[in-house]
Amino acid sequence: MKRIMIVLVSLAVVLASGAGGVAAWLLTRHDGPSLPEISAFTHGEAVRVGPYLYCNVVNLNECYEAGTQGELAVNHSDPVQLSVPSAIGTAPWRMILAYEEVDQDQIFTFAPGERLAVTIATVDPQRGRLTGLAVQLPTLVEVDGEIREIPHAEWSVRTVWEQRDAPASESNSD
């Protein structure tokens, strides 16, 4: 009988310790804020990216700066399919495309509910190859008595060109 009591008490201690450990883990784990993610897809590969920067729209000094940037392998022939969740698409949002041949980015602005997906060519005849894209949620603020539009949230994806699509100078290793 004494042996059974010792086993039961030991079992109770082990179970209590395990339950306490699980409870402590649940209370102390921190996944960071649950924020919207964008996705970019091309030739069978996809990347999901959380925000690079995400600020409270009411208090732009209260920001979560993850610095997250996605990376997507691209080629000349397959376009990129960008998708945004409704948390982004039901607000005014903009897409910024950066190219290798132009110092100025190409900016597209979308009205609330207008689009949740955009198809992007990886090569533009005037701008060259796509080097990256960003999605922003703009906010109007007053700066020095002037109303300006600044982003309170931004997501970023950098393109990486497949070796066969690299210019000859990049692919030769003399």
The 8 nearest C-alpha neighbors of each residue, nearest first, counted from 0:
[[1, 3, 2, 4, 5, 6, 7, 8],
 [2, 0, 4, 3, 5, 6, 7, 8],
 [1, 3, 5, 0, 4, 6, 7, 8],
 [4, 2, 6, 0, 5, 1, 7, 8],
 [5, 3, 7, 1, 2, 6, 8, 0],
 [4, 6, 2, 8, 3, 7, 9, 1],
 [5, 7, 9, 3, 4, 8, 10, 2],
 [8, 6, 10, 4, 9, 5, 11, 3],
 [7, 9, 11, 5, 10, 6, 4, 12],
 [10, 8, 6, 12, 7, 11, 5, 13],
 [9, 11, 7, 13, 8, 12, 6, 14],
 [10, 12, 8, 14, 9, 13, 15, 7],
 [13, 11, 15, 9, 10, 14, 16, 8],
 [12, 14, 10, 16, 11, 15, 17, 9],
 [15, 13, 17, 11, 16, 12, 18, 10],
 [14, 16, 18, 12, 17, 13, 19, 11],
 [17, 15, 19, 13, 14, 18, 12, 20],
 [16, 18, 20, 14, 19, 15, 13, 21],
 [17, 19, 15, 21, 20, 16, 14, 22],
 [20, 18, 16, 22, 17, 21, 15, 23],
 [19, 21, 17, 23, 18, 22, 16, 24],
 [20, 22, 24, 18, 23, 19, 25, 17],
 [23, 21, 19, 25, 24, 20, 18, 26],
 [24, 22, 20, 26, 21, 25, 19, 27],
 [23, 25, 21, 27, 22, 26, 28, 20],
 [26, 24, 22, 23, 27, 28, 21, 20],
 [25, 27, 23, 24, 28, 22, 29, 21],
 [28, 26, 24, 25, 23, 29, 22, 30],
 [29, 27, 25, 24, 26, 30, 23, 31],
 [28, 30, 31, 27, 32, 26, 25, 24],
 [29, 31, 28, 32, 33, 27, 34, 25],
 [32, 30, 29, 33, 34, 63, 28, 65],
 [31, 33, 34, 30, 63, 29, 35, 53],
 [32, 34, 31, 35, 30, 49, 36, 50],
 [33, 35, 32, 36, 49, 50, 53, 31],
 [36, 34, 49, 86, 37, 84, 33, 50],
 [37, 35, 49, 48, 47, 34, 50, 38],
 [36, 38, 83, 48, 47, 82, 84, 49],
 [39, 37, 47, 82, 46, 81, 48, 83],
 [38, 40, 81, 46, 80, 45, 82, 79],
 [41, 39, 45, 80, 79, 44, 81, 46],
 [40, 42, 79, 44, 43, 78, 77, 80],
 [43, 41, 44, 77, 40, 73, 78, 79],
 [42, 44, 41, 45, 40, 77, 72, 73],
 [45, 43, 41, 40, 42, 46, 71, 72],
 [46, 44, 40, 39, 41, 47, 38, 43],
 [45, 47, 39, 38, 48, 71, 40, 69],
 [48, 46, 38, 37, 36, 39, 45, 49],
 [49, 47, 36, 37, 69, 38, 46, 50],
 [48, 50, 36, 35, 67, 154, 51, 37],
 [51, 49, 154, 52, 153, 53, 67, 48],
 [50, 52, 66, 67, 154, 65, 153, 64],
 [53, 51, 64, 50, 153, 152, 63, 65],
 [52, 54, 152, 63, 62, 151, 50, 64],
 [55, 53, 62, 151, 59, 61, 56, 152],
 [54, 56, 58, 57, 59, 61, 62, 53],
 [55, 57, 58, 59, 54, 151, 138, 152],
 [58, 56, 55, 59, 54, 61, 60, 138],
 [59, 57, 55, 60, 56, 61, 54, 62],
 [58, 60, 61, 54, 55, 56, 57, 62],
 [59, 61, 58, 62, 54, 55, 57, 56],
 [62, 60, 59, 55, 58, 54, 63, 56],
 [63, 61, 54, 53, 60, 64, 55, 59],
 [62, 64, 53, 52, 54, 65, 61, 32],
 [65, 63, 52, 66, 62, 51, 53, 50],
 [66, 64, 67, 51, 63, 52, 50, 49],
 [65, 67, 51, 64, 68, 52, 50, 63],
 [68, 66, 51, 65, 50, 49, 69, 48],
 [69, 67, 155, 156, 51, 66, 70, 48],
 [68, 70, 156, 48, 157, 155, 46, 67],
 [69, 71, 157, 156, 158, 68, 159, 72],
 [70, 72, 158, 159, 73, 157, 46, 69],
 [73, 71, 159, 160, 158, 161, 70, 74],
 [74, 72, 160, 159, 161, 71, 158, 41],
 [73, 75, 76, 160, 161, 164, 77, 121],
 [76, 74, 121, 77, 122, 164, 73, 78],
 [75, 77, 74, 78, 121, 120, 122, 73],
 [76, 78, 42, 74, 75, 41, 79, 121],
 [79, 77, 120, 119, 121, 41, 118, 80],
 [80, 78, 41, 119, 40, 118, 81, 39],
 [79, 81, 118, 40, 39, 117, 119, 41],
 [82, 80, 39, 117, 116, 38, 79, 118],
 [83, 81, 116, 38, 115, 37, 39, 80],
 [82, 84, 37, 115, 87, 88, 116, 85],
 [85, 83, 86, 87, 88, 115, 37, 82],
 [84, 86, 88, 87, 89, 83, 115, 112],
 [87, 85, 84, 88, 89, 35, 90, 83],
 [86, 88, 85, 84, 89, 90, 83, 92],
 [89, 87, 85, 90, 115, 112, 86, 111],
 [88, 90, 111, 112, 85, 87, 86, 91],
 [91, 89, 111, 88, 87, 92, 112, 110],
 [90, 92, 111, 110, 109, 136, 89, 88],
 [93, 91, 136, 109, 135, 108, 90, 137],
 [92, 94, 108, 135, 107, 134, 109, 95],
 [93, 95, 134, 107, 133, 106, 108, 135],
 [94, 96, 106, 133, 132, 105, 134, 104],
 [95, 97, 132, 105, 104, 131, 106, 94],
 [98, 96, 104, 131, 130, 129, 132, 105],
 [99, 97, 129, 130, 128, 126, 100, 101],
 [98, 100, 128, 127, 101, 130, 129, 126],
 [101, 99, 126, 127, 98, 102, 128, 125],
 [102, 100, 103, 126, 98, 99, 104, 127],
 [101, 103, 104, 100, 98, 99, 97, 126],
 [104, 102, 101, 105, 97, 98, 100, 106],
 [105, 103, 97, 96, 106, 95, 102, 98],
 [104, 106, 96, 95, 97, 103, 107, 94],
 [107, 105, 95, 94, 104, 96, 108, 93],
 [106, 108, 94, 93, 95, 109, 105, 96],
 [109, 107, 93, 92, 94, 106, 110, 91],
 [110, 108, 92, 91, 93, 113, 111, 107],
 [109, 111, 91, 113, 112, 92, 108, 90],
 [112, 110, 90, 89, 91, 113, 88, 109],
 [111, 113, 89, 88, 114, 110, 90, 115],
 [112, 114, 110, 111, 109, 115, 88, 89],
 [115, 113, 116, 112, 88, 109, 117, 111],
 [114, 116, 83, 88, 82, 84, 85, 117],
 [117, 115, 82, 81, 114, 83, 80, 118],
 [118, 116, 81, 80, 119, 82, 115, 114],
 [117, 119, 80, 79, 81, 78, 120, 116],
 [120, 118, 79, 78, 121, 80, 117, 81],
 [121, 119, 78, 122, 79, 123, 118, 77],
 [120, 122, 129, 78, 128, 75, 119, 79],
 [123, 121, 128, 127, 120, 129, 75, 124],
 [122, 124, 127, 126, 125, 128, 121, 120],
 [125, 123, 126, 127, 122, 128, 100, 120],
 [126, 124, 123, 127, 100, 101, 122, 128],
 [127, 125, 100, 123, 101, 98, 124, 99],
 [128, 126, 123, 100, 122, 99, 124, 125],
 [127, 129, 122, 98, 99, 121, 130, 123],
 [128, 130, 98, 121, 131, 122, 97, 99],
 [131, 129, 98, 158, 97, 99, 157, 128],
 [132, 130, 157, 158, 97, 156, 129, 96],
 [131, 133, 96, 156, 95, 155, 97, 157],
 [132, 134, 155, 95, 154, 94, 156, 135],
 [133, 135, 94, 154, 153, 93, 95, 155],
 [136, 134, 153, 93, 152, 92, 150, 137],
 [135, 137, 92, 152, 150, 151, 153, 93],
 [138, 136, 150, 149, 151, 148, 135, 92],
 [137, 139, 149, 148, 150, 151, 140, 136],
 [138, 140, 148, 147, 146, 149, 137, 141],
 [141, 139, 147, 146, 148, 142, 138, 149],
 [140, 142, 146, 145, 144, 147, 143, 139],
 [141, 143, 145, 144, 146, 140, 147, 139],
 [144, 142, 145, 141, 146, 147, 140, 139],
 [145, 143, 142, 141, 146, 147, 140, 139],
 [144, 146, 142, 141, 143, 147, 140, 139],
 [147, 145, 141, 140, 142, 139, 144, 148],
 [148, 146, 140, 139, 141, 145, 149, 142],
 [147, 149, 139, 138, 137, 140, 150, 146],
 [150, 148, 137, 138, 147, 139, 151, 140],
 [151, 149, 137, 136, 152, 138, 135, 153],
 [150, 152, 54, 136, 137, 53, 56, 138],
 [153, 151, 53, 136, 52, 150, 135, 54],
 [152, 154, 135, 52, 134, 51, 50, 53],
 [155, 153, 50, 51, 134, 133, 49, 135],
 [154, 156, 133, 68, 132, 69, 51, 134],
 [157, 155, 69, 132, 70, 68, 131, 133],
 [158, 156, 131, 70, 69, 130, 71, 132],
 [159, 157, 71, 131, 130, 70, 72, 73],
 [160, 158, 72, 71, 73, 161, 157, 70],
 [159, 161, 73, 72, 74, 164, 162, 158],
 [160, 162, 164, 163, 74, 73, 72, 159],
 [161, 163, 165, 164, 160, 170, 169, 166],
 [162, 164, 161, 165, 170, 160, 74, 166],
 [165, 163, 162, 161, 74, 160, 166, 75],
 [164, 166, 162, 163, 169, 170, 160, 167],
 [165, 167, 169, 168, 170, 164, 163, 162],
 [166, 168, 170, 169, 171, 165, 164, 163],
 [169, 167, 166, 171, 170, 165, 172, 173],
 [170, 168, 167, 166, 171, 165, 172, 162],
 [169, 171, 167, 168, 165, 172, 166, 162],
 [172, 170, 168, 169, 173, 167, 166, 165],
 [171, 173, 170, 169, 168, 167, 166, 162],
 [172, 171, 170, 168, 169, 167, 166, 165]]
